[in-house]
Amino acid sequence: MVSAADAIEIIRHLSAEGIQAWVCGGWGIDALLGRETRPHKDLDILVLLDDVVRARELLERDGYSLKELWSENLRTADSRGVETDTAFVLEDVAGRQIDLHAISLHSDGGATPAYDGGDIGPGMTFSAEDLSGEGTIAGVPVRCLSVEMQFRGHTGYKLPERQIPDLELLRERFGVERPK
């Protein structure tokens, strides 16, 4: 499990190295709510494609190693021509997992997934507003996906039972409905 302290440590460590990370998934929802609602098996983050290699090296020095490449992984080159995976899970010996997906930032502040958008849909993009979420984990401010993007990111597939209450909490707090 990834505790709040673990999540903050990972985010702060990346940030200290100049690596932007957007929290998404379960911790992203909890960040928007400002409280931990359930245990989390992983920390889901988006990082810039140009930062993936450095982020992975940094996390590997912290004891994380590759556990899995997601089916949506695309092996692609960053702006320096360095080939990298774009959607994968890292795990440390304690079983803490980081689910990392790469995005390419646009000049307007939006982004395109560097991985295959899969079930969410071909041509998926993140607007600047989608990337403008602000939340807190254990009282520490974090950058995260917006409420609307969290809902959009939870479409196109059968939700695991543990995720349904997460979305209901967002709906109750922010009045946003899950897209059909």
ROBARO-337888 format. One record per residue (C-alpha): residue number from 1; x, y negated, z; residue in three letters. Coordinates in pm, whole numbers, plus 50000, padded with zeros to 5 digits. Layout:
ROBARO-337888
 pos  east north    up code
 NUM     X     Y     Z  ALA
...
end
This chain:
ROBARO-337888
 pos  east north    up code
   1 50000 50000 50000  MET
   2 50106 49643 49933  VAL
   3 50043 49425 50238  SER
   4 49985 49051 50230  ALA
   5 50341 49003 50358  ALA
   6 50473 49226 50077  ASP
   7 50277 49033 49815  ALA
   8 50404 48697 49941  ILE
   9 50762 48823 49958  GLU
  10 50748 48944 49596  ILE
  11 50591 48620 49469  ILE
  12 50832 48400 49665  ARG
  13 51133 48601 49547  HIS
  14 51028 48567 49182  LEU
  15 50952 48197 49227  SER
  16 51290 48133 49391  ALA
  17 51447 48264 49071  GLU
  18 51232 48035 48856  GLY
  19 50996 48313 48745  ILE
  20 50631 48210 48723  GLN
  21 50381 48476 48829  ALA
  22 50004 48474 48822  TRP
  23 49836 48708 49070  VAL
  24 49547 48906 48926  CYS
  25 49361 49228 49007  GLY
  26 49259 49295 49367  GLY
  27 49508 49059 49527  TRP
  28 49406 48793 49274  GLY
  29 49044 48822 49384  ILE
  30 49145 48814 49750  ASP
  31 49362 48507 49682  ALA
  32 49062 48328 49530  LEU
  33 48852 48427 49832  LEU
  34 49132 48319 50068  GLY
  35 49121 48643 50267  ARG
  36 49216 49008 50240  GLU
  37 48902 49213 50182  THR
  38 49052 49562 50146  ARG
  39 49387 49743 50128  PRO
  40 49565 49714 49792  HIS
  41 49771 49991 49635  LYS
  42 49954 49742 49414  ASP
  43 50021 49380 49333  LEU
  44 49905 49292 48981  ASP
  45 50095 49004 48824  ILE
  46 50132 48834 48490  LEU
  47 50474 48693 48401  VAL
  48 50603 48516 48095  LEU
  49 50748 48745 47829  LEU
  50 51076 48555 47846  ASP
  51 51096 48632 48220  ASP
  52 51017 49005 48210  VAL
  53 51377 49125 48184  VAL
  54 51494 48901 48470  ARG
  55 51190 48987 48682  ALA
  56 51245 49358 48634  ARG
  57 51618 49330 48714  GLU
  58 51540 49129 49028  LEU
  59 51274 49375 49144  LEU
  60 51502 49672 49068  GLU
  61 51767 49514 49293  ARG
  62 51493 49503 49558  ASP
  63 51447 49880 49526  GLY
  64 51169 49902 49267  TYR
  65 51199 50138 48972  SER
  66 50985 50221 48672  LEU
  67 50696 50449 48764  LYS
  68 50478 50422 48455  GLU
  69 50436 50248 48122  LEU
  70 50073 50151 48068  TRP
  71 49900 50272 47752  SER
  72 49870 49907 47647  GLU
  73 50248 49861 47670  ASN
  74 50413 49719 47360  LEU
  75 50788 49720 47327  ARG
  76 50863 49374 47193  THR
  77 51135 49111 47182  ALA
  78 51138 48795 47390  ASP
  79 51249 48460 47245  SER
  80 51615 48562 47283  ARG
  81 51557 48880 47083  GLY
  82 51588 49106 47390  VAL
  83 51360 49411 47361  GLU
  84 51142 49476 47665  THR
  85 50833 49660 47780  ASP
  86 50529 49441 47839  THR
  87 50297 49645 48066  ALA
  88 50431 49872 48337  PHE
  89 50425 49974 48701  VAL
  90 50725 49951 48931  LEU
  91 50735 50138 49263  GLU
  92 50969 50138 49561  ASP
  93 51052 50428 49794  VAL
  94 50777 50318 50035  ALA
  95 50520 50363 49755  GLY
  96 50453 49990 49706  ARG
  97 50363 49919 49346  GLN
  98 50387 49615 49122  ILE
  99 50173 49622 48806  ASP
 100 50339 49375 48569  LEU
 101 50197 49251 48239  HIS
 102 50371 48998 48013  ALA
 103 50214 48694 47850  ILE
 104 50340 48441 47596  SER
 105 50259 48082 47689  LEU
 106 50120 47838 47428  HIS
 107 50197 47466 47407  SER
 108 49839 47392 47526  ASP
 109 49896 47583 47853  GLY
 110 49705 47892 47743  GLY
 111 49862 48230 47674  ALA
 112 49842 48545 47466  THR
 113 49905 48890 47613  PRO
 114 50236 49035 47495  ALA
 115 50072 49375 47557  TYR
 116 49779 49535 47374  ASP
 117 49459 49373 47508  GLY
 118 49294 49715 47493  GLY
 119 48944 49742 47636  ASP
 120 48920 49370 47708  ILE
 121 48928 49314 47336  GLY
 122 49155 49250 47044  PRO
 123 49259 48890 47013  GLY
 124 49220 48831 47387  MET
 125 49374 48505 47503  THR
 126 49403 48315 47827  PHE
 127 49303 47949 47820  SER
 128 49488 47696 48033  ALA
 129 49182 47707 48262  GLU
 130 49210 48087 48289  ASP
 131 49565 48042 48422  LEU
 132 49474 47755 48655  SER
 133 49343 47957 48947  GLY
 134 49469 47866 49290  GLU
 135 49432 48083 49593  GLY
 136 49600 48188 49914  THR
 137 49739 48511 50047  ILE
 138 49785 48506 50424  ALA
 139 49753 48128 50410  GLY
 140 50029 48090 50147  VAL
 141 49924 47917 49822  PRO
 142 49963 48131 49509  VAL
 143 49895 48084 49140  ARG
 144 49629 48325 49015  CYS
 145 49377 48379 48740  LEU
 146 49057 48175 48756  SER
 147 48733 48322 48887  VAL
 148 48591 48338 48535  GLU
 149 48901 48517 48402  MET
 150 48888 48767 48688  GLN
 151 48536 48857 48578  PHE
 152 48637 48873 48212  ARG
 153 48932 49094 48301  GLY
 154 48697 49341 48468  HIS
 155 48492 49415 48155  THR
 156 48518 49669 47876  GLY
 157 48575 49971 48098  TYR
 158 48405 50165 48375  LYS
 159 48498 49991 48697  LEU
 160 48639 50200 48982  PRO
 161 48399 50195 49279  GLU
 162 48643 49991 49492  ARG
 163 48633 49701 49242  GLN
 164 48255 49652 49238  ILE
 165 48239 49495 49588  PRO
 166 48534 49268 49492  ASP
 167 48336 49120 49205  LEU
 168 48023 49093 49418  GLU
 169 48220 48885 49672  LEU
 170 48336 48653 49391  LEU
 171 47978 48623 49263  ARG
 172 47848 48538 49611  GLU
 173 48124 48283 49678  ARG
 174 48143 48113 49338  PHE
 175 47807 48190 49174  GLY
 176 47965 48343 48864  VAL
 177 47803 48645 48702  GLU
 178 47996 48933 48549  ARG
 179 47974 48923 48168  PRO
 180 47771 49201 48009  LYS
end
